[in-house]
Amino acid sequence: MAKVELKQPIISEIKEYAEKASSAVIVDYRGLTVEEDTRLRRSLREAGVVYKVYKNTYLKRAFEGSDFAQLDKDLEGPTAVAFGIDDATAPARVLAEFAKTCDRLEFKSGVVEGTYYDAKGIQVIASIPSRETLISRLLGSLQSPITNLARVLKQIAEKNGEAA
């Protein structure tokens, strides 16, 4: 079997992930122990993030013609890629949370919804809460004035009811 035939399924797999993903974050995983890597993979899987290690040349070839081609300049040395399928900020958030306990994991760069971010930019993206959290905060903000108004009206009604 020719080398091209062996590489093509891997490149196709990367392309499939890239087509589904709204974000991709690449990291240098050098120095992680097996236990740390297992913990990282588990937390990424629970967040719905696809995390894989591929050869840089495969990534470059698979990213050709897509928004993720912007990552080509950072594809040097050991590289792992985390694809955010459902939540665009999930890869950055989970990786940043893990990096707090393991300083050997280093951000290289990422593309979130078509925009390229360097390592510092990805850490800023990591500070953005999940979509669900933002929606719940918005609903709480919208509900708060109505709840306060209802409380005040109830207190007025109780006060008037006692006086009568």
PLY file of the C-alpha trace (Angstrom):
ply
format ascii 1.0
element vertex 164
property float x
property float y
property float z
element edge 163
property int vertex1
property int vertex2
end_header
0.00 0.00 0.00
1.38 3.42 -0.94
2.09 6.04 1.70
-0.55 8.37 0.22
-3.22 5.70 0.70
-2.26 5.38 4.36
-2.34 9.15 4.96
-5.61 9.91 3.17
-7.99 8.41 5.80
-6.27 10.41 8.55
-6.47 13.65 6.56
-10.14 12.92 5.79
-10.81 12.40 9.49
-9.24 15.78 10.34
-11.25 17.46 7.57
-14.49 16.00 8.99
-13.73 17.39 12.44
-12.76 20.76 10.94
-16.01 20.97 8.94
-18.12 20.32 12.06
-16.05 22.49 14.40
-16.64 26.14 15.20
-13.22 26.39 16.84
-9.85 24.69 17.05
-7.13 25.28 19.62
-3.63 23.87 19.23
-1.38 23.19 22.20
2.09 21.87 22.95
1.56 18.84 25.18
5.28 18.08 25.69
6.07 16.78 29.17
2.59 15.62 30.19
2.50 12.35 32.09
0.15 9.59 31.05
-2.04 10.32 34.08
-2.24 14.03 33.25
-3.00 13.32 29.61
-5.75 10.89 30.60
-7.28 13.48 32.94
-7.11 16.13 30.22
-8.71 13.89 27.60
-11.51 12.92 30.01
-12.36 16.53 30.85
-12.31 17.52 27.17
-14.53 14.58 26.22
-17.02 15.49 28.97
-17.15 19.05 27.54
-17.89 17.73 24.04
-14.46 18.61 22.67
-12.57 16.38 20.24
-8.88 16.23 21.24
-6.37 14.49 18.99
-2.66 14.39 18.25
-1.76 14.39 14.56
1.36 15.04 12.53
1.71 18.71 11.65
1.86 17.94 7.92
-1.49 16.12 8.13
-3.04 19.09 9.89
-1.66 21.53 7.31
-2.99 19.45 4.44
-6.41 18.96 6.06
-6.78 22.66 6.94
-6.04 23.86 3.38
-8.80 26.15 2.16
-10.53 26.44 5.55
-10.46 29.05 8.32
-8.16 26.74 10.26
-5.38 27.22 7.66
-4.46 30.29 9.73
-2.95 27.87 12.26
-0.29 26.63 9.80
2.39 29.03 11.06
2.10 27.59 14.58
2.25 23.93 13.57
5.77 23.16 14.75
6.91 20.64 17.33
4.56 18.36 19.24
1.02 19.56 18.56
-2.38 18.46 19.79
-5.58 19.96 18.45
-8.86 20.42 20.30
-11.96 20.93 18.14
-14.99 22.68 19.63
-18.02 21.16 17.94
-20.98 22.47 19.97
-19.43 25.23 22.08
-16.82 27.43 20.39
-15.13 28.46 23.63
-15.12 25.02 25.29
-11.68 23.88 24.06
-9.98 27.04 25.30
-11.87 26.97 28.62
-11.13 23.33 29.43
-7.49 23.55 28.32
-6.94 26.74 30.34
-8.51 25.16 33.42
-6.20 22.16 33.03
-3.16 24.41 32.43
-3.74 25.97 35.88
-2.80 22.64 37.49
-0.26 21.56 34.88
2.13 24.23 33.64
3.64 21.95 30.98
0.61 22.36 28.68
1.21 25.43 26.52
-1.21 27.19 24.18
0.10 27.81 20.67
-2.89 29.46 19.00
-6.45 28.89 17.89
-9.23 29.83 15.53
-12.63 30.60 17.05
-15.51 31.13 14.63
-13.13 32.10 11.82
-10.91 34.49 13.80
-7.27 33.67 14.54
-6.00 34.18 18.11
-2.45 33.80 19.41
-1.69 32.12 22.75
-2.64 35.21 24.79
-5.83 35.71 22.77
-6.88 32.12 23.38
-6.44 32.62 27.12
-8.78 35.61 26.90
-11.28 33.45 25.00
-10.94 30.88 27.79
-12.28 33.43 30.28
-15.59 33.69 28.40
-18.26 31.60 30.14
-20.14 28.89 28.26
-23.20 29.77 26.21
-25.51 28.15 28.78
-23.97 30.20 31.59
-24.36 33.43 29.61
-28.00 32.64 28.82
-28.77 31.84 32.45
-27.15 35.12 33.55
-29.20 37.01 30.97
-32.42 35.36 32.10
-31.56 36.11 35.72
-30.98 39.75 34.83
-34.27 39.94 32.97
-36.20 38.16 35.71
-34.81 40.16 38.62
-36.77 43.44 38.10
-40.03 41.55 37.59
-39.46 39.50 40.76
-38.69 42.66 42.76
-41.82 44.37 41.43
-43.93 41.37 42.40
-42.45 41.41 45.93
-43.17 45.11 46.36
-46.75 44.72 45.11
-47.29 41.78 47.44
-45.99 43.77 50.41
-48.27 46.70 49.52
-51.25 44.35 49.22
-50.46 42.71 52.57
-50.04 46.08 54.25
-53.35 47.35 52.85
-55.07 44.09 53.74
-53.92 44.32 57.39
-55.05 47.94 57.74
-58.55 47.25 56.39
0 1
1 2
2 3
3 4
4 5
5 6
6 7
7 8
8 9
9 10
10 11
11 12
12 13
13 14
14 15
15 16
16 17
17 18
18 19
19 20
20 21
21 22
22 23
23 24
24 25
25 26
26 27
27 28
28 29
29 30
30 31
31 32
32 33
33 34
34 35
35 36
36 37
37 38
38 39
39 40
40 41
41 42
42 43
43 44
44 45
45 46
46 47
47 48
48 49
49 50
50 51
51 52
52 53
53 54
54 55
55 56
56 57
57 58
58 59
59 60
60 61
61 62
62 63
63 64
64 65
65 66
66 67
67 68
68 69
69 70
70 71
71 72
72 73
73 74
74 75
75 76
76 77
77 78
78 79
79 80
80 81
81 82
82 83
83 84
84 85
85 86
86 87
87 88
88 89
89 90
90 91
91 92
92 93
93 94
94 95
95 96
96 97
97 98
98 99
99 100
100 101
101 102
102 103
103 104
104 105
105 106
106 107
107 108
108 109
109 110
110 111
111 112
112 113
113 114
114 115
115 116
116 117
117 118
118 119
119 120
120 121
121 122
122 123
123 124
124 125
125 126
126 127
127 128
128 129
129 130
130 131
131 132
132 133
133 134
134 135
135 136
136 137
137 138
138 139
139 140
140 141
141 142
142 143
143 144
144 145
145 146
146 147
147 148
148 149
149 150
150 151
151 152
152 153
153 154
154 155
155 156
156 157
157 158
158 159
159 160
160 161
161 162
162 163
